[in-house]
Amino acid sequence: MKAPSVKPVRCAIYTRVSTDHGLDQEFNSLDAQYDAASAYIKSQAHAGWTLIRSRYDDGGYSGGSTDRPDLQKLLDDIRAQKIDVIVVYKVDRLTRSLADFAKLVELFDAHGVSFVSVTQQFNTTTSLRTARLLSSKKKPSWSDQSSGDTSNLAASTNCYGTSKSATSGPKPGYSPRARRAAGSRSAVAHCTMC
C-alpha cells in the first residue's frame, strides 16, 4: 500500500528591522530572523512545508506603516497565489499596528494564506485559521508606545487585541473554546501572547 503524498506548502519568510544600523555586517538581524524562520520551516517538512526562493527583507523600515518595498512585494505574491504560509520571527516584524495587522490577516484569509510567528507560537495554519483578534475599533499598538519596546506586548494586550486592564471575562491561560464559551466574539488561533 502506497503512503499518501503530502501536498507541498509554499512558505515565504518576511524579515524587518527598523534601522539600517549593522545591515552592512556579514551576518545581521535580518539574517538571524531568516535563519530562525528557515529552521522552523525545515521542522515542518513532514507536513510538506518548503521554503520558496524569493526573500522578503525590509532593512531600515519602521513597522508602523505597511509602506515597505519587500512587504509590498510579498503582498503582490500573495495576491498572485504564490504563497501558502508566511513565516516571521515575531509578529511585530510584520507590523506594529494592530489595525494594519487586521487588514493583513483579512488579505491572507481571502487568499488562503496562513501566518506563523516562530517565537510567539502564533499560528493560523491550525483549524482555527483566522485571527479575528481585532473586533474593536480602539486597538493598542503591538509595542509599548513610550519606548518602542516590544517586550511589553504580552503584558499590555490579550488574545482579543484589547488592553488587558479593559477586559473582563476569562483570564489568560483559558483555551480559545473557554473564551468563546465566556462570550468572546473572537476566534483566537493558537495564541500564547496573553
LINSUL-V383902 format. One record per pair of residues at least 6 apart in sequence whose ideal C-beta (glycine too) atoms are under 8 Angstrom apart, sorted by the first residue. I is the first residue (numbers start at 0). GAP is how many residues later the second one is. If there is no record, write none. Layout:
BEGIN
<<I:GAP> <I:GAP>>
END
This chain:
BEGIN
<<5:40> <5:41> <5:42> <6:41> <7:40> <7:42> <8:35> <8:38> <8:39> <8:40> <8:41> <8:75> <8:76> <9:40> <9:42> <9:72> <9:73> <9:74> <9:75> <10:30> <10:33> <10:38> <10:39> <10:40> <10:41> <10:72> <10:73> <10:74> <10:75> <10:76> <11:39> <11:40> <11:42> <11:44> <11:62> <11:65> <11:71> <11:73> <11:74> <11:75> <12:20> <12:21> <12:24> <12:25> <12:28> <12:38> <12:42> <12:43> <12:73> <12:74> <12:75> <13:42> <13:43> <13:44> <13:56> <13:57> <13:60> <13:72> <13:73> <13:74> <13:79> <13:80> <14:14> <14:15> <14:18> <14:19> <14:22> <14:41> <14:42> <14:43> <14:73> <14:74> <14:78> <15:14> <15:17> <15:41> <15:42> <15:43> <15:45> <15:47> <15:52> <15:55> <15:77> <15:78> <16:6> <16:11> <16:12> <16:13> <16:41> <16:42> <16:43> <16:44> <17:42> <17:43> <17:44> <17:45> <18:41> <19:39> <19:40> <21:6> <21:7> <22:6> <22:7> <22:36> <22:37> <27:31> <29:27> <29:29> <31:57> <32:55> <32:56> <32:60> <33:21> <33:23> <35:53> <35:82> <35:83> <36:50> <36:51> <36:52> <36:81> <37:13> <39:47> <39:76> <39:78> <40:8> <40:9> <40:10> <40:46> <41:7> <41:9> <48:36> <51:30> <51:31> <53:19> <53:23> <53:28> <54:15> <55:14> <55:15> <55:17> <55:18> <56:13> <57:10> <57:11> <57:12> <57:13> <60:7> <60:8> <60:10> <61:34> <62:29> <62:30> <62:31> <62:32> <62:33> <62:34> <62:79> <63:31> <63:32> <63:33> <64:32> <64:35> <65:6> <65:29> <65:34> <65:37> <65:38> <70:23> <73:9> <73:12> <74:29> <74:32> <76:6> <77:8> <77:29> <77:30> <77:33> <77:35> <78:28> <78:32> <80:30> <82:30> <83:28> <83:29> <83:30> <84:28> <84:29> <84:30> <84:31> <84:40> <85:8> <85:22> <85:27> <85:28> <85:29> <85:30> <86:29> <86:31> <87:6> <87:27> <87:28> <87:29> <87:30> <88:28> <88:29> <88:30> <89:27> <89:28> <89:29> <89:30> <89:60> <90:10> <90:26> <90:29> <90:31> <90:51> <90:62> <90:102> <91:50> <91:51> <91:58> <91:61> <93:7> <93:10> <93:21> <94:6> <94:9> <94:47> <95:45> <95:46> <95:47> <95:54> <96:42> <96:44> <96:45> <97:35> <97:36> <97:41> <97:42> <97:43> <97:44> <97:59> <97:63> <98:35> <98:40> <100:32> <100:33> <100:41> <101:31> <101:32> <101:37> <101:59> <103:11> <104:10> <104:19> <104:25> <104:26> <104:29> <106:6> <107:6> <107:7> <107:16> <108:20> <108:21> <113:9> <113:10> <113:11> <113:15> <114:7> <114:8> <114:9> <114:16> <115:6> <115:7> <115:8> <115:9> <116:6> <119:72> <119:73> <120:69> <120:70> <120:71> <121:9> <121:67> <121:68> <121:69> <121:70> <121:71> <122:66> <122:67> <123:6> <123:7> <123:65> <123:66> <125:63> <125:64> <127:48> <127:59> <127:60> <127:61> <127:62> <128:60> <129:57> <129:59> <130:56> <130:57> <130:58> <130:60> <131:53> <131:54> <131:55> <131:56> <132:26> <132:27> <132:28> <132:53> <132:55> <132:58> <133:27> <133:52> <134:25> <134:26> <134:50> <134:51> <135:24> <135:25> <135:26> <137:24> <138:22> <138:23> <139:16> <139:17> <139:21> <139:22> <139:23> <141:8> <141:11> <141:15> <142:6> <142:7> <142:9> <142:10> <143:6> <143:7> <143:8> <143:9> <143:12> <152:40> <153:39> <153:40> <154:9> <155:7> <155:8> <156:6> <156:7> <156:36> <156:37> <157:6> <157:9> <157:14> <157:35> <157:36> <158:13> <158:17> <158:20> <158:27> <158:29> <158:32> <158:34> <158:35> <159:7> <159:19> <159:24> <159:26> <159:28> <160:25> <163:8> <163:30> <168:10> <168:13> <168:14> <168:15> <169:8> <169:9> <169:12> <169:14> <171:22> <173:8> <175:11> <175:12> <175:13> <175:14> <175:15> <178:7> <178:9> <179:7>>
END
